[in-house]
Amino acid sequence: MTLLTDTNLGIEPAVLVEIYRQMSRIRAVDKAIQAGLSGGKFMFSYWPMTGQESIPATIAQLISARDYMVTTYRGIHDQVAKGVTLEGLFAEMLGRIDGVNKGKGGSPHISDPSSGSMLTTAIVGAGAPIANGLALAAQSRGEDRVTIVNFGDGATSIGAVHEAMNLAGVWKLPVIFLCQNNLIGEYTPIPGYTAAKDFASRAEGYGFRGVRLDANDVAGFHRGMKAVIEQVRAGQGPVFVEAVTFRLGPHAGVGDSHEVTAEGLKAAKQAWPVPRTRALLLEAGVQTEAQLAAIDEAAAAEVDAAIAKALESPATPESETLVDVYADPDTPPRRGHHPLRAAEVEPTGETKKMLMLEAIVSAQDIALEKDKGVFLLGEDIGDPPGGVFATSKGLQTKYGDKRVRPTPIAETAIIGAGIGAALVGMRPVAEIMFNDFAGVCLDQIFNHAAKQRYMSGAATHVPMTIRMMVGGGIGGFGAQHSQSLEAWLTHTPGLKVAFPSTPFDAKGLLLSCIFDEDPCIQLESIKLLRGVRGEVPLEDYRIPLGVAKVRREGADISLIAYGWQVQESLAAAEELAKEGVSAEVIDLRTLVPLDYARVLDSVKKTRRALVVHAATEFCGFGGELASTINEELFSTLKAPACRLGAAFAPIAYSREIEMNQIPAAKSIAARAREVLAFKA
């Protein structure tokens, strides 16, 4: 038989062998999983990628562990080819402590920085905005890394992908949007969900190139991807690759696909690149049957050994439940756990009277100067205007547009880029203009930033800060720009939440957030940004997260508040003092971690408590705090700990309604009188 050359094959023979070797390993993993699940050897959720093996096997020959990858729950083939150890991979799928992520994420959430597999998401399309952040970090550091984000054809309908593509085009990021088009979006073939003829042509609308490649033609796919990767690595911006393949299995489970006809499945199996490439290697005389059998046997043996080792690993124990939620295992709130954290050291340097917005600018200025990994991103934050509320005014002029980055109006893209950059050690500060807009990007905040440390078993974490403005109590913003939605945030394990009431605290808390190792959200009341002034040290100082402050000493009742409701509570205390009532005012400053210790100490003294917030009273944060006070101090209290929040209605545009539906000094004092009048 004549030995075919590179010219005849369209690819170097040695490269084709290595592609087959990776495909054989992927196929061995897939077969072992399906056999184990079918035979009851183990049990876990599985989304097969049978038929798609050539895509990562080919790309593996063109990249290294230095390059970043983001993939999806159907990405076991991507993980294998990227270099995640099979022992760690199987142990993770089995929920074992020796898993690559300690058994806490499972196969849908693999994260292995040593191989460059940075994040795996179980949310369709959600990886694309995060990949932008990885690419941005590499670009900012002058590195020649390429970031590849894998997703299925179904994800092309998701807004997150489109936001990410737009941002990547604007910033010319070194990222490849790799659509593994297996022709079926979960259970729906392409004609059932889009009228588009292809997906690659969409890239043109975002200002960059899209290419459509046949992933079943290994040699052609290798040539196409080689050119794409070289282009992106050279700094020529993003590329969208539509890799056409076929998913031979079902959306989830084992066996053959149920979404195609028998004839269609037969044709797809004939085009399947694993047996097709094996046959080509034999036909071309590049490998003998014995040599290919040795490759297949080695792959099977490697998988068998990995499974055996994984099964020997202990199940991840219950003792790990609260480990890796935060960097500090003492942070998660739990019944009866009330750590007393040390208060801040009072700064002694020069001060200046500042508005809260000026204090926020000062904090960001210090952070940008102190750490080259800090950067700001958000809508309209450049000069001018320096942010819609001037909270970044002058910073772009001082630090340039690579450190202070105005973005498209695309909250999901903003948060995702922050997450990706934070995964590799940068400290992004993202601005979301109104707390209400959190709803646009909740997936990135709740499912990715908050959970990444835990899902990865601390292999990765997200040290980013999100600033959100809260618009209530001013009048004229209406129902979609006035909500105080802290309860959404505090209900999510993994997030830290600060809500300052003074310029001094706004600066000190923000600096603590920026240099914290966990994702932090600082809520900033628009009413206070220009509404309060105070002496603020010019130097760098930190207010520890989880430390409340007594704003006014008292003996008869504790008024517990945060944000702009602290000012209203202080005014209510003044009104009550005229009646001979001594009200203590506690400013929580941080909602997670929550300073139960200082709150409980105050209520032990006054024996009455009222928690006040601008958010809706029903299911609000005050319910949590009042409940804990009642549980912990039941025998001490003279009256039940109570709460006061906004009426259960959207914030009205009518100023008359708004000023009465949200607590104010008068209504706080009235509610306090009810608590004081309680008789058992």
C-alpha positions as CSV (number, residue, x, y, z in Angstrom):
1,M,0.0,0.0,0.0
2,T,1.3,3.5,-0.9
3,L,2.0,5.7,2.1
4,L,0.1,9.0,1.7
5,T,1.8,12.3,2.4
6,D,0.7,15.6,4.0
7,T,-0.3,16.7,0.5
8,N,-2.5,13.7,-0.1
9,L,-4.1,13.7,3.3
10,G,-4.4,17.5,3.7
11,I,-2.8,17.2,7.1
12,E,0.5,16.0,8.5
13,P,0.1,12.3,9.2
14,A,1.6,12.6,12.7
15,V,-0.9,15.2,13.5
16,L,-3.8,13.1,12.3
17,V,-2.6,10.2,14.5
18,E,-2.6,12.5,17.5
19,I,-6.1,13.7,16.7
20,Y,-7.2,10.1,16.5
21,R,-5.5,9.3,19.8
22,Q,-7.5,12.1,21.5
23,M,-10.7,10.9,19.8
24,S,-10.0,7.4,21.0
25,R,-9.6,8.7,24.6
26,I,-12.8,10.7,24.3
27,R,-14.7,7.7,22.9
28,A,-13.4,5.5,25.6
29,V,-14.6,7.9,28.3
30,D,-18.0,8.2,26.6
31,K,-18.4,4.4,26.3
32,A,-17.4,3.8,29.9
33,I,-19.8,6.4,31.2
34,Q,-22.7,5.0,29.1
35,A,-21.9,1.4,30.1
36,G,-21.5,2.3,33.8
37,L,-24.8,4.2,33.8
38,S,-26.7,1.5,32.0
39,G,-25.2,-1.3,34.2
40,G,-25.8,0.5,37.5
41,K,-22.1,0.8,38.3
42,F,-22.6,4.5,39.0
43,M,-25.2,7.2,38.7
44,F,-25.0,10.8,37.7
45,S,-26.5,13.1,35.1
46,Y,-24.9,12.8,31.7
47,W,-25.3,14.7,28.4
48,P,-23.5,12.7,25.7
49,M,-21.3,14.2,23.1
50,T,-21.1,11.2,20.9
51,G,-20.3,12.3,17.4
52,Q,-18.6,15.5,18.3
53,E,-15.2,14.1,19.4
54,S,-13.2,15.6,16.5
55,I,-13.8,19.2,17.5
56,P,-11.7,19.3,20.7
57,A,-9.4,16.5,19.6
58,T,-8.4,18.7,16.6
59,I,-8.2,21.9,18.6
60,A,-6.0,20.2,21.2
61,Q,-3.2,20.0,18.5
62,L,-3.3,23.8,18.0
63,I,-3.4,25.2,21.6
64,S,-1.7,24.6,24.9
65,A,-2.6,24.7,28.6
66,R,-1.8,28.4,28.6
67,D,-4.9,29.0,26.4
68,Y,-8.2,29.4,28.1
69,M,-11.3,27.4,27.5
70,V,-14.9,27.7,28.6
71,T,-17.4,25.0,27.9
72,T,-20.8,23.6,28.7
73,Y,-22.4,20.7,30.5
74,R,-22.1,18.6,27.3
75,G,-18.3,19.3,27.3
76,I,-16.7,16.1,28.7
77,H,-15.0,15.7,25.3
78,D,-13.7,19.3,25.6
79,Q,-12.3,18.5,29.1
80,V,-10.6,15.3,28.1
81,A,-8.9,17.0,25.1
82,K,-7.9,20.1,27.1
83,G,-6.0,18.0,29.6
84,V,-8.1,17.5,32.7
85,T,-6.9,14.4,34.3
86,L,-9.3,11.4,33.8
87,E,-9.0,10.4,37.5
88,G,-10.0,13.8,38.6
89,L,-12.8,14.0,36.0
90,F,-14.4,10.7,36.9
91,A,-14.1,11.4,40.7
92,E,-15.8,14.7,40.1
93,M,-18.7,13.1,38.1
94,L,-19.1,10.6,41.0
95,G,-19.2,13.4,43.7
96,R,-15.9,12.2,45.3
97,I,-13.5,14.3,47.4
98,D,-10.6,13.6,45.0
99,G,-12.6,15.1,42.1
100,V,-10.9,17.9,40.2
101,N,-13.4,20.2,42.1
102,K,-13.8,18.1,45.3
103,G,-17.0,16.6,44.0
104,K,-18.9,19.9,44.5
105,G,-19.5,20.9,40.9
106,G,-19.8,17.6,39.0
107,S,-19.4,17.3,35.3
108,P,-21.5,20.4,34.5
109,H,-19.2,22.7,36.4
110,I,-15.6,21.5,35.8
111,S,-12.9,24.1,36.5
112,D,-9.2,23.1,36.1
113,P,-6.9,26.1,35.7
114,S,-3.9,23.9,35.4
115,S,-5.1,22.7,32.0
116,G,-6.7,26.0,31.0
117,S,-10.3,24.7,31.5
118,M,-11.4,27.7,33.4
119,L,-15.2,27.3,33.7
120,T,-18.0,25.0,32.7
121,T,-21.5,26.2,32.8
122,A,-24.8,24.3,33.0
123,I,-26.6,27.5,31.8
124,V,-27.1,27.5,28.0
125,G,-25.0,30.3,26.4
126,A,-23.8,31.8,29.7
127,G,-20.2,31.0,29.2
128,A,-19.8,33.5,26.3
129,P,-19.8,36.7,28.4
130,I,-17.3,35.1,30.9
131,A,-15.0,34.1,28.1
132,N,-14.8,37.7,27.1
133,G,-13.4,38.5,30.5
134,L,-10.7,35.8,30.2
135,A,-9.8,37.2,26.8
136,L,-9.8,40.8,28.2
137,A,-7.4,39.8,31.0
138,A,-5.0,38.2,28.5
139,Q,-5.3,41.3,26.2
140,S,-4.7,43.7,29.1
141,R,-1.6,41.8,30.2
142,G,-0.1,41.7,26.7
143,E,-0.3,37.9,26.6
144,D,-0.8,35.9,23.4
145,R,-3.3,33.5,25.0
146,V,-6.4,32.5,23.0
147,T,-9.7,32.0,24.7
148,I,-12.2,29.5,23.2
149,V,-15.8,29.4,24.4
150,N,-17.7,26.3,23.4
151,F,-21.5,26.2,23.1
152,G,-24.1,24.3,21.1
153,D,-26.3,25.6,18.3
154,G,-29.2,26.1,20.7
155,A,-27.2,28.7,22.5
156,T,-27.2,31.0,19.5
157,S,-30.8,32.0,20.4
158,I,-29.7,33.3,23.9
159,G,-29.2,37.0,24.5
160,A,-26.0,36.4,26.5
161,V,-24.2,35.1,23.4
162,H,-25.2,38.1,21.4
163,E,-24.2,40.6,24.1
164,A,-20.9,38.8,24.4
165,M,-20.3,38.9,20.6
166,N,-21.0,42.6,20.4
167,L,-18.7,43.4,23.3
168,A,-15.9,41.2,21.8
169,G,-16.2,43.0,18.5
170,V,-16.0,46.5,20.2
171,W,-13.0,45.6,22.2
172,K,-11.4,43.3,19.6
173,L,-10.9,40.6,22.1
174,P,-8.8,37.4,21.4
175,V,-11.7,35.1,21.7
176,I,-13.1,32.3,19.5
177,F,-16.9,31.7,19.7
178,L,-17.0,28.0,18.9
179,C,-20.5,26.9,18.1
180,Q,-20.5,23.1,18.1
181,N,-23.5,22.9,15.7
182,N,-24.8,19.3,16.3
183,L,-28.0,20.2,14.5
184,I,-30.3,19.8,17.5
185,G,-31.0,22.3,20.3
186,E,-31.6,19.9,23.2
187,Y,-34.7,18.2,21.8
188,T,-35.5,20.5,18.9
189,P,-33.9,20.3,15.4
190,I,-32.7,23.6,14.0
191,P,-35.7,24.4,11.8
192,G,-37.9,24.3,14.9
193,Y,-36.1,27.2,16.5
194,T,-34.6,29.5,13.9
195,A,-35.1,30.5,10.3
196,A,-31.4,31.3,9.8
197,K,-29.6,29.3,7.2
198,D,-26.4,29.3,9.2
199,F,-24.9,30.8,12.4
200,A,-21.5,31.9,11.2
201,S,-22.9,34.8,9.2
202,R,-24.2,36.4,12.4
203,A,-20.7,37.5,13.3
204,E,-20.6,40.0,10.4
205,G,-23.3,42.0,12.2
206,Y,-21.0,42.4,15.2
207,G,-18.1,43.5,13.1
208,F,-15.9,40.4,12.9
209,R,-15.4,37.3,10.8
210,G,-17.5,34.1,11.0
211,V,-16.5,30.8,9.4
212,R,-18.4,27.6,8.8
213,L,-16.3,24.4,9.0
214,D,-17.2,20.7,8.6
215,A,-16.0,19.1,11.8
216,N,-16.5,15.6,10.3
217,D,-13.7,16.4,7.9
218,V,-10.8,16.3,10.3
219,A,-8.2,17.5,7.9
220,G,-10.3,20.4,6.7
221,F,-11.3,21.3,10.2
222,H,-7.7,21.3,11.3
223,R,-6.7,23.7,8.5
224,G,-9.6,26.0,9.2
225,M,-9.0,26.1,12.9
226,K,-5.3,26.6,12.5
227,A,-5.9,29.7,10.5
228,V,-8.5,31.0,13.0
229,I,-6.3,30.4,16.0
230,E,-3.4,32.1,14.3
231,Q,-5.5,35.1,13.5
232,V,-6.9,35.5,17.0
233,R,-3.5,34.9,18.6
234,A,-2.0,37.6,16.5
235,G,-4.4,40.1,18.0
236,Q,-6.7,40.6,15.0
237,G,-9.9,40.3,17.1
238,P,-12.6,37.6,17.6
239,V,-13.8,35.0,15.2
240,F,-17.0,33.0,15.3
241,V,-16.6,29.4,14.2
242,E,-19.6,27.2,13.3
243,A,-18.3,23.7,13.6
244,V,-20.9,21.5,11.9
245,T,-21.2,18.1,13.5
246,F,-23.9,15.7,14.6
247,R,-25.0,14.6,18.1
248,L,-25.5,10.8,17.8
249,G,-27.0,10.5,21.3
250,P,-30.0,11.9,23.1
251,H,-30.0,15.2,24.9
252,A,-29.4,13.4,28.2
253,G,-28.9,9.8,29.1
254,V,-27.5,6.9,27.0
255,G,-28.1,5.3,23.6
256,D,-28.9,6.8,20.2
257,S,-30.6,10.1,19.4
258,H,-34.4,10.0,19.4
259,E,-34.7,13.3,17.5
260,V,-33.8,12.0,14.0
261,T,-35.1,9.3,11.6
262,A,-33.4,5.9,11.4
263,E,-32.1,6.9,7.9
264,G,-30.7,10.2,9.3
265,L,-29.0,8.4,12.2
266,K,-27.5,5.9,9.8
267,A,-26.1,8.6,7.6
268,A,-24.7,10.5,10.5
269,K,-22.9,7.4,11.8
270,Q,-21.3,6.9,8.4
271,A,-19.9,10.5,8.7
272,W,-18.9,10.0,12.3
273,P,-15.2,11.1,12.5
274,V,-14.0,8.5,15.0
275,P,-14.4,5.4,12.7
276,R,-13.9,7.5,9.6
277,T,-10.5,8.8,10.7
278,R,-9.5,5.3,11.9
279,A,-10.3,4.0,8.4
280,L,-8.4,6.8,6.8
281,L,-5.3,6.1,8.8
282,L,-5.5,2.5,7.7
283,E,-6.2,3.3,4.1
284,A,-3.4,5.8,3.9
285,G,-0.9,3.4,5.4
286,V,-0.2,5.9,8.2
287,Q,-1.0,3.3,10.9
288,T,-1.5,-0.5,10.9
289,E,-4.4,-2.2,12.5
290,A,-2.1,-3.3,15.4
291,Q,-1.0,0.2,16.0
292,L,-4.5,1.6,16.1
293,A,-5.6,-1.2,18.3
294,A,-2.8,-0.3,20.7
295,I,-4.0,3.3,20.8
296,D,-7.6,2.1,21.5
297,E,-6.4,-0.4,24.1
298,A,-4.3,2.3,25.8
299,A,-7.3,4.7,25.9
300,A,-9.5,2.0,27.4
301,A,-6.9,1.0,30.0
302,E,-6.4,4.7,31.0
303,V,-10.2,5.1,31.4
304,D,-10.5,1.8,33.4
305,A,-7.7,2.8,35.7
306,A,-9.3,6.3,36.2
307,I,-12.7,4.8,37.1
308,A,-11.2,2.3,39.5
309,K,-9.3,5.1,41.3
310,A,-12.3,7.4,41.3
311,L,-14.5,4.7,42.9
312,E,-11.9,4.3,45.7
313,S,-12.1,7.9,46.5
314,P,-14.4,8.8,49.5
315,A,-17.7,10.6,48.8
316,T,-17.3,14.3,49.5
317,P,-18.3,14.5,53.2
318,E,-21.0,16.6,54.9
319,S,-18.3,18.5,56.7
320,E,-17.5,20.2,53.4
321,T,-21.0,21.8,53.2
322,L,-20.0,25.3,54.2
323,V,-16.4,25.1,53.0
324,D,-15.7,27.1,49.8
325,V,-18.9,29.1,50.0
326,Y,-16.6,32.0,50.8
327,A,-12.8,32.3,51.2
328,D,-13.4,32.3,55.0
329,P,-15.5,29.4,56.2
330,D,-16.7,31.6,59.1
331,T,-18.6,33.8,56.8
332,P,-21.8,31.7,55.9
333,P,-24.6,32.7,58.3
334,R,-26.0,29.8,60.3
335,R,-28.2,29.4,63.3
336,G,-26.4,30.2,66.6
337,H,-23.3,31.4,64.9
338,H,-22.6,35.0,65.8
339,P,-18.9,35.9,65.4
340,L,-17.7,39.2,66.7
341,R,-15.5,40.7,64.0
342,A,-12.9,43.4,64.9
343,A,-14.0,46.9,64.1
344,E,-12.1,49.2,61.8
345,V,-9.0,51.1,62.9
346,E,-10.0,54.8,62.8
347,P,-7.8,56.6,60.2
348,T,-5.7,59.5,61.5
349,G,-4.6,61.2,58.3
350,E,-5.9,64.3,56.5
351,T,-9.6,64.4,55.8
352,K,-11.8,66.3,53.4
353,K,-15.5,67.0,53.4
354,M,-17.0,64.9,50.6
355,L,-20.3,64.0,49.0
356,M,-20.9,60.2,49.0
357,L,-20.3,60.2,45.3
358,E,-16.9,61.9,45.8
359,A,-16.0,59.3,48.4
360,I,-16.8,56.6,45.9
361,V,-14.6,58.2,43.3
362,S,-11.8,58.5,45.9
363,A,-12.1,54.7,46.7
364,Q,-11.8,53.7,43.1
365,D,-9.0,56.1,42.5
366,I,-7.0,54.6,45.3
367,A,-7.8,51.0,44.1
368,L,-6.7,51.8,40.5
369,E,-3.5,53.4,41.7
370,K,-2.7,50.6,44.1
371,D,-3.3,47.5,41.9
372,K,-2.8,47.3,38.1
373,G,-5.3,44.4,38.1
374,V,-8.2,46.8,39.1
375,F,-10.3,48.1,36.3
376,L,-13.7,49.7,36.0
377,L,-16.4,48.8,33.5
378,G,-20.0,49.9,33.0
379,E,-22.3,52.0,31.0
380,D,-21.3,55.7,30.5
381,I,-18.5,55.5,33.1
382,G,-15.9,57.3,30.9
383,D,-15.2,61.0,30.8
384,P,-17.5,62.7,30.2
385,P,-19.8,62.2,32.0
386,G,-17.8,60.0,34.4
387,G,-20.9,57.9,35.1
388,V,-24.5,58.9,35.1
389,F,-24.1,59.8,38.8
390,A,-20.5,61.0,38.4
391,T,-19.2,58.2,40.6
392,S,-16.2,57.7,38.2
393,K,-15.7,61.3,37.2
394,G,-12.1,62.0,36.1
395,L,-10.9,58.5,36.4
396,Q,-10.8,57.6,32.7
397,T,-8.9,60.9,32.1
398,K,-6.3,59.8,34.8
399,Y,-6.0,56.1,34.0
400,G,-7.0,55.7,30.4
401,D,-9.7,53.8,28.6
402,K,-8.1,50.4,29.2
403,R,-8.6,50.8,33.0
404,V,-11.9,52.7,32.9
405,R,-14.0,51.0,30.2
406,P,-17.3,52.3,29.1
407,T,-19.4,49.4,27.8
408,P,-22.5,48.8,25.6
409,I,-25.8,48.9,27.3
410,A,-25.5,45.2,28.1
411,E,-25.6,44.2,31.7
412,T,-25.0,40.5,31.1
413,A,-21.9,41.3,29.1
414,I,-20.7,43.6,31.8
415,I,-20.9,41.2,34.6
416,G,-19.7,38.2,32.5
417,A,-16.6,40.1,31.5
418,G,-16.0,41.0,35.1
419,I,-16.3,37.3,36.2
420,G,-13.9,36.1,33.5
421,A,-11.3,38.6,34.3
422,A,-11.6,37.9,38.0
423,L,-11.1,34.2,37.4
424,V,-7.6,34.9,36.4
425,G,-6.7,37.3,39.2
426,M,-7.9,40.7,38.0
427,R,-10.2,42.8,40.3
428,P,-12.9,44.3,38.2
429,V,-15.3,46.9,39.5
430,A,-18.5,46.7,37.5
431,E,-21.2,49.4,37.7
432,I,-24.9,48.5,37.2
433,M,-26.7,51.8,36.9
434,F,-29.8,50.8,38.9
435,N,-30.4,48.0,41.4
436,D,-33.5,47.2,39.3
437,F,-31.3,46.3,36.3
438,A,-29.9,43.4,38.3
439,G,-32.8,41.4,36.9
440,V,-31.2,41.7,33.4
441,C,-27.9,40.0,34.6
442,L,-29.1,37.8,37.5
443,D,-27.8,34.6,35.9
444,Q,-24.3,35.9,35.7
445,I,-24.4,37.2,39.3
446,F,-26.3,34.3,41.0
447,N,-25.3,31.3,39.0
448,H,-21.7,32.2,38.2
449,A,-20.1,34.9,40.3
450,A,-21.7,33.7,43.5
451,K,-21.3,29.9,43.0
452,Q,-18.0,29.6,41.2
453,R,-15.8,29.2,44.2
454,Y,-18.0,26.5,45.6
455,M,-18.7,24.7,42.3
456,S,-14.9,24.6,41.6
457,G,-14.0,23.4,45.1
458,A,-12.0,26.7,45.4
459,A,-10.0,25.8,42.3
460,T,-11.1,29.2,41.0
461,H,-12.9,32.2,42.6
462,V,-14.3,35.6,41.5
463,P,-12.8,38.6,43.4
464,M,-15.0,41.2,41.6
465,T,-17.1,44.1,42.9
466,I,-20.4,45.2,41.5
467,R,-21.7,48.6,42.4
468,M,-25.5,49.2,42.1
469,M,-27.4,52.4,42.7
470,V,-30.7,52.3,44.6
471,G,-33.3,54.9,43.5
472,G,-36.1,54.9,46.1
473,G,-37.1,57.8,48.2
474,I,-36.4,60.6,45.7
475,G,-39.5,60.6,43.6
476,G,-39.9,60.6,39.8
477,F,-38.0,57.4,39.0
478,G,-41.0,55.1,39.0
479,A,-41.4,51.4,39.4
480,Q,-38.5,50.2,37.3
481,H,-35.8,52.5,38.7
482,S,-36.6,52.7,42.4
483,Q,-36.4,49.2,43.9
484,S,-34.3,48.1,46.8
485,L,-33.6,44.5,46.0
486,E,-31.1,43.5,48.6
487,A,-33.1,40.4,49.6
488,W,-32.5,38.9,46.2
489,L,-28.8,39.3,46.7
490,T,-28.6,38.2,50.4
491,H,-30.5,35.0,49.6
492,T,-27.7,33.9,47.3
493,P,-24.8,32.0,49.0
494,G,-21.4,33.2,47.8
495,L,-22.2,36.9,47.6
496,K,-21.2,39.6,50.0
497,V,-23.4,42.7,50.2
498,A,-22.6,46.1,51.6
499,F,-25.0,49.1,51.9
500,P,-23.4,52.3,53.3
501,S,-25.2,55.2,54.8
502,T,-22.3,57.8,55.0
503,P,-19.5,59.0,52.7
504,F,-17.0,57.6,55.2
505,D,-18.5,54.2,55.0
506,A,-19.0,54.3,51.3
507,K,-15.3,54.7,50.7
508,G,-14.1,52.3,53.4
509,L,-16.6,49.5,52.5
510,L,-15.9,49.9,48.7
511,L,-12.2,49.5,49.2
512,S,-12.8,46.4,51.4
513,C,-15.0,45.0,48.6
514,I,-12.5,45.6,45.8
515,F,-9.7,43.8,47.7
516,D,-11.9,41.0,49.0
517,E,-11.4,37.5,47.6
518,D,-15.2,37.0,47.1
519,P,-17.7,38.6,44.8
520,C,-19.1,41.7,46.6
521,I,-22.0,44.0,45.8
522,Q,-22.1,47.5,47.1
523,L,-25.6,49.1,47.0
524,E,-25.5,52.9,46.9
525,S,-28.5,55.1,47.6
526,I,-29.0,57.8,44.9
527,K,-30.7,59.8,47.6
528,L,-27.4,59.8,49.5
529,L,-24.9,60.3,46.6
530,R,-25.5,64.0,46.6
531,G,-27.6,64.2,49.7
532,V,-25.0,63.7,52.5
533,R,-21.6,65.2,53.1
534,G,-19.0,64.0,55.7
535,E,-15.4,64.1,56.6
536,V,-13.6,61.4,54.6
537,P,-9.9,60.5,55.0
538,L,-7.8,61.0,51.9
539,E,-5.8,57.9,52.6
540,D,-6.6,54.2,52.0
541,Y,-8.6,52.8,54.8
542,R,-10.9,49.8,55.1
543,I,-14.1,49.1,57.0
544,P,-14.3,45.3,57.6
545,L,-17.2,43.6,56.0
546,G,-19.5,42.2,58.7
547,V,-19.1,45.0,61.3
548,A,-22.1,47.1,62.3
549,K,-21.9,50.5,64.0
550,V,-23.9,52.2,66.7
551,R,-24.9,55.6,65.3
552,R,-26.8,56.7,68.4
553,E,-26.8,55.2,71.9
554,G,-30.1,54.4,73.5
555,A,-31.8,52.3,76.2
556,D,-35.4,51.7,75.3
557,I,-35.5,50.3,71.7
558,S,-33.0,49.3,69.0
559,L,-33.7,50.7,65.5
560,I,-31.7,48.6,63.1
561,A,-31.3,49.9,59.6
562,Y,-29.0,50.3,56.6
563,G,-28.5,52.6,53.6
564,W,-30.6,55.7,53.5
565,Q,-33.0,54.3,56.1
566,V,-30.3,55.0,58.7
567,Q,-30.8,58.7,58.3
568,E,-34.5,58.3,58.6
569,S,-34.1,56.2,61.7
570,L,-31.8,58.8,63.3
571,A,-34.5,61.4,62.6
572,A,-37.1,59.1,64.1
573,A,-34.9,58.7,67.2
574,E,-34.8,62.5,67.6
575,E,-38.6,62.6,67.4
576,L,-38.9,59.9,70.0
577,A,-36.4,61.6,72.3
578,K,-38.9,64.5,72.6
579,E,-41.3,62.0,74.2
580,G,-38.7,60.7,76.6
581,V,-37.9,57.5,74.6
582,S,-34.2,56.6,74.2
583,A,-33.7,54.9,70.9
584,E,-30.5,53.2,69.9
585,V,-29.7,53.3,66.1
586,I,-27.7,50.4,64.7
587,D,-26.3,50.8,61.1
588,L,-25.7,47.3,59.7
589,R,-23.4,48.7,56.9
590,T,-23.0,45.1,55.7
591,L,-25.8,42.6,55.1
592,V,-23.6,39.6,54.3
593,P,-21.7,38.9,56.4
594,L,-24.2,40.2,59.0
595,D,-23.0,41.4,62.4
596,Y,-25.4,39.5,64.5
597,A,-23.1,39.9,67.5
598,R,-23.4,43.7,67.8
599,V,-27.1,43.6,66.9
600,L,-27.9,41.1,69.6
601,D,-25.8,43.0,72.1
602,S,-27.8,46.1,71.5
603,V,-31.1,44.3,71.8
604,K,-30.0,42.6,75.0
605,K,-29.7,46.1,76.4
606,T,-32.9,47.7,75.0
607,R,-35.0,44.5,75.0
608,R,-36.9,45.8,72.0
609,A,-36.1,45.9,68.3
610,L,-37.4,47.3,65.1
611,V,-35.7,46.5,61.8
612,V,-36.2,49.2,59.1
613,H,-35.6,49.0,55.4
614,A,-36.8,50.7,52.2
615,A,-37.4,47.4,50.5
616,T,-40.8,45.7,50.5
617,E,-41.6,44.6,54.0
618,F,-43.1,41.2,52.9
619,C,-40.3,38.7,52.6
620,G,-37.8,41.5,53.1
621,F,-34.4,41.3,54.9
622,G,-36.0,42.6,58.1
623,G,-37.9,39.4,58.4
624,E,-34.7,37.4,58.7
625,L,-33.2,39.7,61.2
626,A,-36.3,40.0,63.4
627,S,-36.8,36.3,63.3
628,T,-33.2,35.7,64.6
629,I,-33.6,38.2,67.3
630,N,-36.8,36.6,68.5
631,E,-35.2,33.1,68.5
632,E,-32.1,34.2,70.2
633,L,-33.5,36.6,72.8
634,F,-37.1,35.3,73.3
635,S,-36.8,35.3,77.1
636,T,-35.1,38.7,77.2
637,L,-37.5,40.7,75.0
638,K,-40.2,43.0,76.3
639,A,-41.9,42.8,72.9
640,P,-41.5,40.8,69.7
641,A,-38.8,42.1,67.4
642,C,-40.7,43.8,64.6
643,R,-40.0,45.1,61.1
644,L,-41.0,48.0,59.0
645,G,-40.6,48.1,55.2
646,A,-42.3,49.4,52.1
647,A,-45.8,48.6,51.2
648,F,-46.3,45.6,48.9
649,A,-46.7,47.6,45.7
650,P,-44.4,48.7,42.9
651,I,-42.8,52.1,43.7
652,A,-45.2,54.7,42.3
653,Y,-44.3,57.5,40.0
654,S,-46.6,59.7,42.1
655,R,-44.4,61.4,44.7
656,E,-47.4,61.5,47.1
657,I,-47.6,57.7,47.0
658,E,-43.8,57.0,47.1
659,M,-43.1,59.3,50.0
660,N,-45.7,57.4,52.0
661,Q,-45.2,53.8,50.9
662,I,-41.5,53.8,51.9
663,P,-40.5,54.2,55.6
664,A,-39.6,57.7,56.7
665,A,-38.9,59.3,60.1
666,K,-42.6,59.8,60.9
667,S,-43.6,56.2,60.1
668,I,-40.6,54.7,61.8
669,A,-41.4,56.6,65.0
670,A,-45.0,55.5,64.8
671,R,-44.0,51.9,64.4
672,A,-41.5,52.2,67.2
673,R,-44.4,53.5,69.5
674,E,-46.4,50.3,68.7
675,V,-43.4,48.2,69.7
676,L,-43.0,50.2,72.9
677,A,-46.7,49.9,73.7
678,F,-46.7,46.1,73.5
679,K,-48.1,44.3,76.5
680,A,-47.6,40.6,76.9
